[in-house]
């Protein structure tokens, strides 16, 4: 390799560390702060442990926001595809999310639940516009590394927000939680600003958004579902995905409430447990990547689902039989490893099952399945815990059953590489 080639190669390797790329990736840090602080930890604890609400209230609010997103995602996708610029929609959805997040804790419990529905919906909408900006800051050659930078900064955002929470939220003090909500809103805005200012989007020639375009977006969903049936194993895999992403999404939403009310952790211990789980998820994601490459996504996901079964059984046993709560530190770490493995295994499996020509189309269906699971999981948890009065261990047992069902469904799907004919190649 000549000196000039070496220099060019080095420049290419470092090219992701440009102002637009880093600014785009910082938005991942910003929105992960919201997800960790509001969706996963502090707001649910405030609803149940501070305001005297119950799991069903929070679960239904979460499910409602995700149901609204599920129903309107094709419209948002059409807006993203047909608008000449996407960034104004990202700015608008982010500012609305920040505004309603800052209102959490004011006006009483019910108003705050309503504010949460709007904030979480806007957060989810922003993700669609944000992801669509990736081509503006990357090339096909470095897109994986640029996306990886965003993921890495997202994990950093989780550590930052929970680290701040450890200094602010010491018990069940209402004012401390409200401070955390407003701090989350402020940090979301601050770390999103570089994306707004320094990511320059190329104007695109489009037909514009019309009623026909919107109808076409919803019609495309129906077409994609029908189209997926033509490829062996794809629909069965997506059905199985509903059954294993449902428990995963639900655990993320209710873990803080479970460990403080069923296991006996303090609020501080619950925050530290979450940091342990995040660290384990980061390490697990890297480790599972190697495992998937060696043994394939099907065997890897089978191992991950077995780990989730152990996690849920242990979580039930510790609460029901009054086992030492110290055991839950291991459960939290194992859940983190399983979480990293879930995404490391199921995405490559989806790629194997999808013909290259239709990867984008079927990944839309893959995302839609995840949103659907995010609706039924929190709703089901609240219904079991408070609607039926069976308690949180019974809700965990239901999650265990879902994982077992997923394990059985996926047994009928193989992960052998497909020999796609030329007309199905990219």
Order of alpha helices (4+ residues) and beta strands (2+ residues): alpha-alpha-alpha-alpha-alpha-alpha-alpha-alpha-alpha-alpha-alpha-alpha-alpha-alpha-alpha-alpha
